């Protein structure tokens, strides 16, 4: 569980981006490459401690492996 405010913010950004990419037609392998690049950029920029990046990676992979995060939700029809 992420508790550091910065790492939570980065987690929200990367997971929102993954869902957006999924809706645009990208698939699991593409999302995995995106996450790998995102985490590599965080490591290179030294914006978080290495152990926080590792935790972020674990949580992001858990999010990616859960199929319920990528279900298409259909809006409910309006009946008058």
PyMOL Python script that loads the backbone (N, CA, C, O; Angstrom):
from pymol import cmd

cmd.read_pdbstr("""\
ATOM      1  N   UNK A   1       0.840  -1.172   0.000  1.00  0.00           N
ATOM      2  CA  UNK A   1       0.000   0.000   0.000  1.00  0.00           C
ATOM      3  C   UNK A   1       0.892   1.244   0.000  1.00  0.00           C
ATOM      4  O   UNK A   1       1.822   1.372   0.797  1.00  0.00           O
ATOM      5  N   UNK A   2       0.582   2.129  -0.899  1.00  0.00           N
ATOM      6  CA  UNK A   2       1.348   3.366  -1.008  1.00  0.00           C
ATOM      7  C   UNK A   2       0.833   4.378   0.007  1.00  0.00           C
ATOM      8  O   UNK A   2      -0.375   4.566   0.158  1.00  0.00           O
ATOM      9  N   UNK A   3       1.758   5.019   0.695  1.00  0.00           N
ATOM     10  CA  UNK A   3       1.365   6.023   1.688  1.00  0.00           C
ATOM     11  C   UNK A   3       2.021   7.376   1.450  1.00  0.00           C
ATOM     12  O   UNK A   3       1.536   8.396   1.940  1.00  0.00           O
ATOM     13  N   UNK A   4       3.100   7.390   0.715  1.00  0.00           N
ATOM     14  CA  UNK A   4       3.778   8.644   0.416  1.00  0.00           C
ATOM     15  C   UNK A   4       2.935   9.440  -0.585  1.00  0.00           C
ATOM     16  O   UNK A   4       2.554   8.898  -1.623  1.00  0.00           O
ATOM     17  N   UNK A   5       2.636  10.706  -0.301  1.00  0.00           N
ATOM     18  CA  UNK A   5       1.771  11.485  -1.196  1.00  0.00           C
ATOM     19  C   UNK A   5       2.285  11.582  -2.635  1.00  0.00           C
ATOM     20  O   UNK A   5       1.498  11.524  -3.581  1.00  0.00           O
ATOM     21  N   UNK A   6       3.597  11.728  -2.802  1.00  0.00           N
ATOM     22  CA  UNK A   6       4.143  11.812  -4.154  1.00  0.00           C
ATOM     23  C   UNK A   6       3.959  10.504  -4.919  1.00  0.00           C
ATOM     24  O   UNK A   6       3.583  10.511  -6.092  1.00  0.00           O
ATOM     25  N   UNK A   7       4.225   9.385  -4.252  1.00  0.00           N
ATOM     26  CA  UNK A   7       4.090   8.105  -4.948  1.00  0.00           C
ATOM     27  C   UNK A   7       2.626   7.799  -5.248  1.00  0.00           C
ATOM     28  O   UNK A   7       2.328   7.177  -6.267  1.00  0.00           O
ATOM     29  N   UNK A   8       1.709   8.221  -4.383  1.00  0.00           N
ATOM     30  CA  UNK A   8       0.281   8.040  -4.659  1.00  0.00           C
ATOM     31  C   UNK A   8      -0.109   8.854  -5.885  1.00  0.00           C
ATOM     32  O   UNK A   8      -0.861   8.376  -6.734  1.00  0.00           O
ATOM     33  N   UNK A   9       0.390  10.062  -5.981  1.00  0.00           N
ATOM     34  CA  UNK A   9       0.103  10.917  -7.129  1.00  0.00           C
ATOM     35  C   UNK A   9       0.622  10.289  -8.422  1.00  0.00           C
ATOM     36  O   UNK A   9      -0.073  10.291  -9.438  1.00  0.00           O
ATOM     37  N   UNK A  10       1.846   9.749  -8.385  1.00  0.00           N
ATOM     38  CA  UNK A  10       2.389   9.087  -9.575  1.00  0.00           C
ATOM     39  C   UNK A  10       1.605   7.825  -9.915  1.00  0.00           C
ATOM     40  O   UNK A  10       1.409   7.516 -11.090  1.00  0.00           O
ATOM     41  N   UNK A  11       1.158   7.098  -8.898  1.00  0.00           N
ATOM     42  CA  UNK A  11       0.341   5.907  -9.124  1.00  0.00           C
ATOM     43  C   UNK A  11      -0.970   6.278  -9.813  1.00  0.00           C
ATOM     44  O   UNK A  11      -1.386   5.610 -10.759  1.00  0.00           O
ATOM     45  N   UNK A  12      -1.612   7.327  -9.348  1.00  0.00           N
ATOM     46  CA  UNK A  12      -2.869   7.762  -9.964  1.00  0.00           C
ATOM     47  C   UNK A  12      -2.649   8.179 -11.413  1.00  0.00           C
ATOM     48  O   UNK A  12      -3.466   7.869 -12.280  1.00  0.00           O
ATOM     49  N   UNK A  13      -1.565   8.870 -11.676  1.00  0.00           N
ATOM     50  CA  UNK A  13      -1.277   9.299 -13.044  1.00  0.00           C
ATOM     51  C   UNK A  13      -1.063   8.118 -13.972  1.00  0.00           C
ATOM     52  O   UNK A  13      -1.624   8.067 -15.067  1.00  0.00           O
ATOM     53  N   UNK A  14      -0.244   7.162 -13.527  1.00  0.00           N
ATOM     54  CA  UNK A  14       0.088   6.041 -14.405  1.00  0.00           C
ATOM     55  C   UNK A  14      -1.114   5.128 -14.595  1.00  0.00           C
ATOM     56  O   UNK A  14      -1.318   4.625 -15.700  1.00  0.00           O
ATOM     57  N   UNK A  15      -1.915   4.893 -13.564  1.00  0.00           N
ATOM     58  CA  UNK A  15      -3.077   4.026 -13.736  1.00  0.00           C
ATOM     59  C   UNK A  15      -4.154   4.696 -14.588  1.00  0.00           C
ATOM     60  O   UNK A  15      -4.795   4.030 -15.401  1.00  0.00           O
ATOM     61  N   UNK A  16      -4.361   5.993 -14.415  1.00  0.00           N
ATOM     62  CA  UNK A  16      -5.308   6.703 -15.276  1.00  0.00           C
ATOM     63  C   UNK A  16      -4.855   6.655 -16.729  1.00  0.00           C
ATOM     64  O   UNK A  16      -5.676   6.490 -17.632  1.00  0.00           O
ATOM     65  N   UNK A  17      -3.573   6.798 -16.955  1.00  0.00           N
ATOM     66  CA  UNK A  17      -3.038   6.733 -18.316  1.00  0.00           C
ATOM     67  C   UNK A  17      -3.198   5.344 -18.909  1.00  0.00           C
ATOM     68  O   UNK A  17      -3.496   5.204 -20.095  1.00  0.00           O
ATOM     69  N   UNK A  18      -3.001   4.304 -18.082  1.00  0.00           N
ATOM     70  CA  UNK A  18      -3.157   2.941 -18.587  1.00  0.00           C
ATOM     71  C   UNK A  18      -4.603   2.674 -19.014  1.00  0.00           C
ATOM     72  O   UNK A  18      -4.839   2.068 -20.059  1.00  0.00           O
ATOM     73  N   UNK A  19      -5.557   3.120 -18.219  1.00  0.00           N
ATOM     74  CA  UNK A  19      -6.960   2.933 -18.576  1.00  0.00           C
ATOM     75  C   UNK A  19      -7.291   3.699 -19.848  1.00  0.00           C
ATOM     76  O   UNK A  19      -8.008   3.195 -20.711  1.00  0.00           O
ATOM     77  N   UNK A  20      -6.774   4.905 -19.965  1.00  0.00           N
ATOM     78  CA  UNK A  20      -6.996   5.702 -21.169  1.00  0.00           C
ATOM     79  C   UNK A  20      -6.398   5.019 -22.402  1.00  0.00           C
ATOM     80  O   UNK A  20      -7.039   4.961 -23.452  1.00  0.00           O
ATOM     81  N   UNK A  21      -5.183   4.509 -22.277  1.00  0.00           N
ATOM     82  CA  UNK A  21      -4.552   3.807 -23.397  1.00  0.00           C
ATOM     83  C   UNK A  21      -5.335   2.543 -23.758  1.00  0.00           C
ATOM     84  O   UNK A  21      -5.474   2.219 -24.938  1.00  0.00           O
ATOM     85  N   UNK A  22      -5.842   1.835 -22.762  1.00  0.00           N
ATOM     86  CA  UNK A  22      -6.633   0.628 -23.011  1.00  0.00           C
ATOM     87  C   UNK A  22      -7.889   0.975 -23.825  1.00  0.00           C
ATOM     88  O   UNK A  22      -8.248   0.266 -24.766  1.00  0.00           O
ATOM     89  N   UNK A  23      -8.540   2.065 -23.448  1.00  0.00           N
ATOM     90  CA  UNK A  23      -9.753   2.481 -24.171  1.00  0.00           C
ATOM     91  C   UNK A  23      -9.449   2.922 -25.588  1.00  0.00           C
ATOM     92  O   UNK A  23     -10.320   2.874 -26.457  1.00  0.00           O
ATOM     93  N   UNK A  24      -8.221   3.351 -25.826  1.00  0.00           N
ATOM     94  CA  UNK A  24      -7.826   3.757 -27.182  1.00  0.00           C
ATOM     95  C   UNK A  24      -7.371   2.587 -28.045  1.00  0.00           C
ATOM     96  O   UNK A  24      -7.042   2.770 -29.217  1.00  0.00           O
ATOM     97  N   UNK A  25      -7.350   1.380 -27.469  1.00  0.00           N
ATOM     98  CA  UNK A  25      -7.045   0.205 -28.264  1.00  0.00           C
ATOM     99  C   UNK A  25      -5.701  -0.442 -27.999  1.00  0.00           C
ATOM    100  O   UNK A  25      -5.378  -1.457 -28.617  1.00  0.00           O
ATOM    101  N   UNK A  26      -4.918   0.112 -27.106  1.00  0.00           N
ATOM    102  CA  UNK A  26      -3.648  -0.518 -26.759  1.00  0.00           C
ATOM    103  C   UNK A  26      -3.927  -1.729 -25.880  1.00  0.00           C
ATOM    104  O   UNK A  26      -4.933  -1.765 -25.172  1.00  0.00           O
ATOM    105  N   UNK A  27      -3.055  -2.705 -25.923  1.00  0.00           N
ATOM    106  CA  UNK A  27      -3.275  -3.934 -25.164  1.00  0.00           C
ATOM    107  C   UNK A  27      -2.190  -4.149 -24.122  1.00  0.00           C
ATOM    108  O   UNK A  27      -1.320  -3.300 -23.926  1.00  0.00           O
ATOM    109  N   UNK A  28      -2.252  -5.302 -23.454  1.00  0.00           N
ATOM    110  CA  UNK A  28      -1.427  -5.583 -22.289  1.00  0.00           C
ATOM    111  C   UNK A  28       0.060  -5.330 -22.534  1.00  0.00           C
ATOM    112  O   UNK A  28       0.711  -4.675 -21.719  1.00  0.00           O
ATOM    113  N   UNK A  29       0.605  -5.831 -23.629  1.00  0.00           N
ATOM    114  CA  UNK A  29       2.033  -5.654 -23.900  1.00  0.00           C
ATOM    115  C   UNK A  29       2.403  -4.183 -24.047  1.00  0.00           C
ATOM    116  O   UNK A  29       3.456  -3.746 -23.581  1.00  0.00           O
ATOM    117  N   UNK A  30       1.531  -3.431 -24.698  1.00  0.00           N
ATOM    118  CA  UNK A  30       1.776  -1.992 -24.864  1.00  0.00           C
ATOM    119  C   UNK A  30       1.736  -1.274 -23.514  1.00  0.00           C
ATOM    120  O   UNK A  30       2.551  -0.391 -23.243  1.00  0.00           O
ATOM    121  N   UNK A  31       0.779  -1.664 -22.676  1.00  0.00           N
ATOM    122  CA  UNK A  31       0.674  -1.036 -21.358  1.00  0.00           C
ATOM    123  C   UNK A  31       1.881  -1.374 -20.498  1.00  0.00           C
ATOM    124  O   UNK A  31       2.370  -0.537 -19.739  1.00  0.00           O
ATOM    125  N   UNK A  32       2.352  -2.593 -20.622  1.00  0.00           N
ATOM    126  CA  UNK A  32       3.542  -3.005 -19.855  1.00  0.00           C
ATOM    127  C   UNK A  32       4.756  -2.174 -20.282  1.00  0.00           C
ATOM    128  O   UNK A  32       5.535  -1.733 -19.437  1.00  0.00           O
ATOM    129  N   UNK A  33       4.914  -1.963 -21.579  1.00  0.00           N
ATOM    130  CA  UNK A  33       6.017  -1.124 -22.061  1.00  0.00           C
ATOM    131  C   UNK A  33       5.878   0.311 -21.563  1.00  0.00           C
ATOM    132  O   UNK A  33       6.867   0.950 -21.204  1.00  0.00           O
ATOM    133  N   UNK A  34       4.643   0.813 -21.544  1.00  0.00           N
ATOM    134  CA  UNK A  34       4.404   2.168 -21.054  1.00  0.00           C
ATOM    135  C   UNK A  34       4.812   2.289 -19.586  1.00  0.00           C
ATOM    136  O   UNK A  34       5.487   3.242 -19.195  1.00  0.00           O
ATOM    137  N   UNK A  35       4.393   1.309 -18.780  1.00  0.00           N
ATOM    138  CA  UNK A  35       4.722   1.327 -17.352  1.00  0.00           C
ATOM    139  C   UNK A  35       6.226   1.229 -17.145  1.00  0.00           C
ATOM    140  O   UNK A  35       6.785   1.937 -16.308  1.00  0.00           O
ATOM    141  N   UNK A  36       6.885   0.356 -17.902  1.00  0.00           N
ATOM    142  CA  UNK A  36       8.336   0.223 -17.789  1.00  0.00           C
ATOM    143  C   UNK A  36       9.040   1.544 -18.099  1.00  0.00           C
ATOM    144  O   UNK A  36       9.974   1.935 -17.399  1.00  0.00           O
ATOM    145  N   UNK A  37       8.593   2.220 -19.136  1.00  0.00           N
ATOM    146  CA  UNK A  37       9.174   3.512 -19.479  1.00  0.00           C
ATOM    147  C   UNK A  37       8.890   4.573 -18.439  1.00  0.00           C
ATOM    148  O   UNK A  37       9.758   5.385 -18.119  1.00  0.00           O
ATOM    149  N   UNK A  38       7.685   4.570 -17.911  1.00  0.00           N
ATOM    150  CA  UNK A  38       7.301   5.530 -16.871  1.00  0.00           C
ATOM    151  C   UNK A  38       8.176   5.356 -15.633  1.00  0.00           C
ATOM    152  O   UNK A  38       8.686   6.328 -15.075  1.00  0.00           O
ATOM    153  N   UNK A  39       8.340   4.110 -15.216  1.00  0.00           N
ATOM    154  CA  UNK A  39       9.160   3.846 -14.030  1.00  0.00           C
ATOM    155  C   UNK A  39      10.636   4.147 -14.285  1.00  0.00           C
ATOM    156  O   UNK A  39      11.336   4.629 -13.394  1.00  0.00           O
ATOM    157  N   UNK A  40      11.104   3.866 -15.486  1.00  0.00           N
ATOM    158  CA  UNK A  40      12.491   4.191 -15.824  1.00  0.00           C
ATOM    159  C   UNK A  40      12.713   5.701 -15.776  1.00  0.00           C
ATOM    160  O   UNK A  40      13.763   6.164 -15.328  1.00  0.00           O
ATOM    161  N   UNK A  41      11.735   6.461 -16.232  1.00  0.00           N
ATOM    162  CA  UNK A  41      11.844   7.925 -16.191  1.00  0.00           C
ATOM    163  C   UNK A  41      11.873   8.425 -14.740  1.00  0.00           C
ATOM    164  O   UNK A  41      12.624   9.342 -14.407  1.00  0.00           O
ATOM    165  N   UNK A  42      11.052   7.815 -13.889  1.00  0.00           N
ATOM    166  CA  UNK A  42      11.064   8.205 -12.470  1.00  0.00           C
ATOM    167  C   UNK A  42      12.413   7.887 -11.832  1.00  0.00           C
ATOM    168  O   UNK A  42      12.933   8.673 -11.040  1.00  0.00           O
ATOM    169  N   UNK A  43      12.978   6.727 -12.181  1.00  0.00           N
ATOM    170  CA  UNK A  43      14.288   6.364 -11.631  1.00  0.00           C
ATOM    171  C   UNK A  43      15.369   7.333 -12.120  1.00  0.00           C
ATOM    172  O   UNK A  43      16.230   7.760 -11.351  1.00  0.00           O
ATOM    173  N   UNK A  44      15.310   7.667 -13.389  1.00  0.00           N
ATOM    174  CA  UNK A  44      16.321   8.544 -13.970  1.00  0.00           C
ATOM    175  C   UNK A  44      16.228   9.960 -13.396  1.00  0.00           C
ATOM    176  O   UNK A  44      17.247  10.622 -13.200  1.00  0.00           O
ATOM    177  N   UNK A  45      15.028  10.411 -13.132  1.00  0.00           N
ATOM    178  CA  UNK A  45      14.839  11.775 -12.636  1.00  0.00           C
ATOM    179  C   UNK A  45      15.077  11.902 -11.131  1.00  0.00           C
ATOM    180  O   UNK A  45      15.154  13.012 -10.605  1.00  0.00           O
ATOM    181  N   UNK A  46      15.193  10.774 -10.445  1.00  0.00           N
ATOM    182  CA  UNK A  46      15.397  10.778  -8.992  1.00  0.00           C
ATOM    183  C   UNK A  46      14.333  11.586  -8.249  1.00  0.00           C
ATOM    184  O   UNK A  46      14.648  12.344  -7.332  1.00  0.00           O
ATOM    185  N   UNK A  47      13.090  11.422  -8.647  1.00  0.00           N
ATOM    186  CA  UNK A  47      12.016  12.158  -7.981  1.00  0.00           C
ATOM    187  C   UNK A  47      11.491  11.420  -6.754  1.00  0.00           C
ATOM    188  O   UNK A  47      10.871  12.025  -5.880  1.00  0.00           O
ATOM    189  N   UNK A  48      11.740  10.110  -6.689  1.00  0.00           N
ATOM    190  CA  UNK A  48      11.336   9.302  -5.540  1.00  0.00           C
ATOM    191  C   UNK A  48      12.507   8.449  -5.091  1.00  0.00           C
ATOM    192  O   UNK A  48      13.433   8.175  -5.854  1.00  0.00           O
ATOM    193  N   UNK A  49      12.442   8.042  -3.848  1.00  0.00           N
ATOM    194  CA  UNK A  49      13.447   7.112  -3.331  1.00  0.00           C
ATOM    195  C   UNK A  49      13.290   5.769  -4.054  1.00  0.00           C
ATOM    196  O   UNK A  49      12.177   5.406  -4.435  1.00  0.00           O
ATOM    197  N   UNK A  50      14.377   5.034  -4.245  1.00  0.00           N
ATOM    198  CA  UNK A  50      14.292   3.755  -4.965  1.00  0.00           C
ATOM    199  C   UNK A  50      13.290   2.768  -4.360  1.00  0.00           C
ATOM    200  O   UNK A  50      12.614   2.054  -5.101  1.00  0.00           O
ATOM    201  N   UNK A  51      13.180   2.715  -3.035  1.00  0.00           N
ATOM    202  CA  UNK A  51      12.232   1.768  -2.442  1.00  0.00           C
ATOM    203  C   UNK A  51      10.790   2.186  -2.729  1.00  0.00           C
ATOM    204  O   UNK A  51       9.914   1.328  -2.836  1.00  0.00           O
ATOM    205  N   UNK A  52      10.530   3.490  -2.856  1.00  0.00           N
ATOM    206  CA  UNK A  52       9.186   3.958  -3.203  1.00  0.00           C
ATOM    207  C   UNK A  52       8.844   3.634  -4.648  1.00  0.00           C
ATOM    208  O   UNK A  52       7.702   3.304  -4.969  1.00  0.00           O
ATOM    209  N   UNK A  53       9.845   3.730  -5.516  1.00  0.00           N
ATOM    210  CA  UNK A  53       9.621   3.362  -6.919  1.00  0.00           C
ATOM    211  C   UNK A  53       9.344   1.873  -7.024  1.00  0.00           C
ATOM    212  O   UNK A  53       8.501   1.449  -7.814  1.00  0.00           O
ATOM    213  N   UNK A  54      10.050   1.077  -6.232  1.00  0.00           N
ATOM    214  CA  UNK A  54       9.808  -0.365  -6.230  1.00  0.00           C
ATOM    215  C   UNK A  54       8.385  -0.674  -5.766  1.00  0.00           C
ATOM    216  O   UNK A  54       7.710  -1.514  -6.362  1.00  0.00           O
ATOM    217  N   UNK A  55       7.932  -0.015  -4.725  1.00  0.00           N
ATOM    218  CA  UNK A  55       6.553  -0.189  -4.249  1.00  0.00           C
ATOM    219  C   UNK A  55       5.548   0.245  -5.311  1.00  0.00           C
ATOM    220  O   UNK A  55       4.536  -0.417  -5.542  1.00  0.00           O
ATOM    221  N   UNK A  56       5.852   1.374  -5.952  1.00  0.00           N
ATOM    222  CA  UNK A  56       4.992   1.869  -7.019  1.00  0.00           C
ATOM    223  C   UNK A  56       4.907   0.849  -8.151  1.00  0.00           C
ATOM    224  O   UNK A  56       3.833   0.624  -8.709  1.00  0.00           O
ATOM    225  N   UNK A  57       6.025   0.242  -8.485  1.00  0.00           N
ATOM    226  CA  UNK A  57       6.042  -0.777  -9.527  1.00  0.00           C
ATOM    227  C   UNK A  57       5.182  -1.980  -9.133  1.00  0.00           C
ATOM    228  O   UNK A  57       4.429  -2.495  -9.959  1.00  0.00           O
ATOM    229  N   UNK A  58       5.286  -2.426  -7.895  1.00  0.00           N
ATOM    230  CA  UNK A  58       4.479  -3.551  -7.431  1.00  0.00           C
ATOM    231  C   UNK A  58       2.987  -3.241  -7.511  1.00  0.00           C
ATOM    232  O   UNK A  58       2.201  -4.060  -7.987  1.00  0.00           O
ATOM    233  N   UNK A  59       2.608  -2.074  -7.052  1.00  0.00           N
ATOM    234  CA  UNK A  59       1.191  -1.701  -7.065  1.00  0.00           C
ATOM    235  C   UNK A  59       0.678  -1.523  -8.491  1.00  0.00           C
ATOM    236  O   UNK A  59      -0.456  -1.893  -8.796  1.00  0.00           O
ATOM    237  N   UNK A  60       1.503  -0.962  -9.355  1.00  0.00           N
ATOM    238  CA  UNK A  60       1.102  -0.766 -10.745  1.00  0.00           C
ATOM    239  C   UNK A  60       0.933  -2.106 -11.457  1.00  0.00           C
ATOM    240  O   UNK A  60      -0.004  -2.276 -12.238  1.00  0.00           O
ATOM    241  N   UNK A  61       1.824  -3.051 -11.198  1.00  0.00           N
ATOM    242  CA  UNK A  61       1.692  -4.374 -11.805  1.00  0.00           C
ATOM    243  C   UNK A  61       0.459  -5.095 -11.270  1.00  0.00           C
ATOM    244  O   UNK A  61      -0.201  -5.827 -12.009  1.00  0.00           O
ATOM    245  N   UNK A  62       0.148  -4.895 -10.008  1.00  0.00           N
ATOM    246  CA  UNK A  62      -1.072  -5.477  -9.440  1.00  0.00           C
ATOM    247  C   UNK A  62      -2.298  -4.889 -10.134  1.00  0.00           C
ATOM    248  O   UNK A  62      -3.245  -5.613 -10.441  1.00  0.00           O
ATOM    249  N   UNK A  63      -2.283  -3.593 -10.378  1.00  0.00           N
ATOM    250  CA  UNK A  63      -3.378  -2.933 -11.089  1.00  0.00           C
ATOM    251  C   UNK A  63      -3.497  -3.481 -12.505  1.00  0.00           C
ATOM    252  O   UNK A  63      -4.600  -3.735 -12.988  1.00  0.00           O
ATOM    253  N   UNK A  64      -2.364  -3.661 -13.165  1.00  0.00           N
ATOM    254  CA  UNK A  64      -2.352  -4.126 -14.549  1.00  0.00           C
ATOM    255  C   UNK A  64      -2.860  -5.559 -14.673  1.00  0.00           C
ATOM    256  O   UNK A  64      -3.508  -5.899 -15.662  1.00  0.00           O
ATOM    257  N   UNK A  65      -2.576  -6.401 -13.686  1.00  0.00           N
ATOM    258  CA  UNK A  65      -2.997  -7.798 -13.727  1.00  0.00           C
ATOM    259  C   UNK A  65      -4.472  -7.994 -13.388  1.00  0.00           C
ATOM    260  O   UNK A  65      -5.021  -9.065 -13.650  1.00  0.00           O
ATOM    261  N   UNK A  66      -5.119  -6.997 -12.816  1.00  0.00           N
ATOM    262  CA  UNK A  66      -6.524  -7.117 -12.435  1.00  0.00           C
ATOM    263  C   UNK A  66      -7.411  -6.742 -13.622  1.00  0.00           C
ATOM    264  O   UNK A  66      -7.474  -5.569 -13.990  1.00  0.00           O
ATOM    265  N   UNK A  67      -8.097  -7.711 -14.228  1.00  0.00           N
ATOM    266  CA  UNK A  67      -8.897  -7.407 -15.422  1.00  0.00           C
ATOM    267  C   UNK A  67     -10.086  -6.493 -15.150  1.00  0.00           C
ATOM    268  O   UNK A  67     -10.592  -5.859 -16.076  1.00  0.00           O
ATOM    269  N   UNK A  68     -10.540  -6.411 -13.918  1.00  0.00           N
ATOM    270  CA  UNK A  68     -11.691  -5.561 -13.622  1.00  0.00           C
ATOM    271  C   UNK A  68     -11.377  -4.083 -13.807  1.00  0.00           C
ATOM    272  O   UNK A  68     -12.295  -3.270 -13.920  1.00  0.00           O
ATOM    273  N   UNK A  69     -10.115  -3.724 -13.838  1.00  0.00           N
ATOM    274  CA  UNK A  69      -9.748  -2.319 -14.034  1.00  0.00           C
ATOM    275  C   UNK A  69      -9.912  -1.864 -15.474  1.00  0.00           C
ATOM    276  O   UNK A  69      -9.905  -0.666 -15.758  1.00  0.00           O
ATOM    277  N   UNK A  70     -10.058  -2.821 -16.383  1.00  0.00           N
ATOM    278  CA  UNK A  70     -10.108  -2.473 -17.802  1.00  0.00           C
ATOM    279  C   UNK A  70     -11.432  -2.864 -18.452  1.00  0.00           C
ATOM    280  O   UNK A  70     -11.513  -2.958 -19.677  1.00  0.00           O
ATOM    281  N   UNK A  71     -12.457  -3.090 -17.658  1.00  0.00           N
ATOM    282  CA  UNK A  71     -13.765  -3.411 -18.211  1.00  0.00           C
ATOM    283  C   UNK A  71     -14.381  -2.149 -18.793  1.00  0.00           C
ATOM    284  O   UNK A  71     -14.273  -1.056 -18.239  1.00  0.00           O
ATOM    285  N   UNK A  72     -15.023  -2.345 -19.918  1.00  0.00           N
ATOM    286  CA  UNK A  72     -15.730  -1.223 -20.533  1.00  0.00           C
ATOM    287  C   UNK A  72     -17.046  -1.031 -19.791  1.00  0.00           C
ATOM    288  O   UNK A  72     -17.825  -1.974 -19.647  1.00  0.00           O
ATOM    289  N   UNK A  73     -17.285   0.144 -19.338  1.00  0.00           N
ATOM    290  CA  UNK A  73     -18.548   0.425 -18.667  1.00  0.00           C
ATOM    291  C   UNK A  73     -19.476   1.098 -19.663  1.00  0.00           C
ATOM    292  O   UNK A  73     -19.109   2.072 -20.320  1.00  0.00           O
ATOM    293  N   UNK A  74     -20.661   0.572 -19.762  1.00  0.00           N
ATOM    294  CA  UNK A  74     -21.660   1.139 -20.661  1.00  0.00           C
ATOM    295  C   UNK A  74     -22.550   2.096 -19.861  1.00  0.00           C
ATOM    296  O   UNK A  74     -23.005   1.754 -18.770  1.00  0.00           O
ATOM    297  N   UNK A  75     -22.792   3.267 -20.389  1.00  0.00           N
ATOM    298  CA  UNK A  75     -23.692   4.179 -19.672  1.00  0.00           C
ATOM    299  C   UNK A  75     -25.111   3.595 -19.647  1.00  0.00           C
ATOM    300  O   UNK A  75     -25.556   2.963 -20.606  1.00  0.00           O
ATOM    301  N   UNK A  76     -25.794   3.818 -18.553  1.00  0.00           N
ATOM    302  CA  UNK A  76     -27.158   3.325 -18.446  1.00  0.00           C
ATOM    303  C   UNK A  76     -28.064   4.158 -19.336  1.00  0.00           C
ATOM    304  O   UNK A  76     -27.963   5.384 -19.364  1.00  0.00           O
ATOM    305  N   UNK A  77     -28.956   3.485 -20.065  1.00  0.00           N
ATOM    306  CA  UNK A  77     -29.853   4.240 -20.951  1.00  0.00           C
ATOM    307  C   UNK A  77     -30.838   5.070 -20.133  1.00  0.00           C
ATOM    308  O   UNK A  77     -31.259   4.684 -19.042  1.00  0.00           O
ATOM    309  N   UNK A  78     -31.181   6.197 -20.686  1.00  0.00           N
ATOM    310  CA  UNK A  78     -32.178   7.066 -20.055  1.00  0.00           C
ATOM    311  C   UNK A  78     -33.567   6.657 -20.515  1.00  0.00           C
ATOM    312  O   UNK A  78     -33.854   6.648 -21.712  1.00  0.00           O
ATOM    313  N   UNK A  79     -34.407   6.327 -19.587  1.00  0.00           N
ATOM    314  CA  UNK A  79     -35.789   6.008 -19.914  1.00  0.00           C
ATOM    315  C   UNK A  79     -36.683   7.073 -19.304  1.00  0.00           C
ATOM    316  O   UNK A  79     -36.614   7.365 -18.110  1.00  0.00           O
ATOM    317  N   UNK A  80     -37.501   7.628 -20.131  1.00  0.00           N
ATOM    318  CA  UNK A  80     -38.427   8.669 -19.645  1.00  0.00           C
ATOM    319  C   UNK A  80     -39.810   8.154 -19.635  1.00  0.00           C
ATOM    320  O   UNK A  80     -40.735   8.875 -19.260  1.00  0.00           O
TER     321      UNK A  80
END
""", "prot")
cmd.dss("prot")
cmd.show_as("cartoon", "prot")
cmd.util.cbc("prot")
cmd.orient("prot")
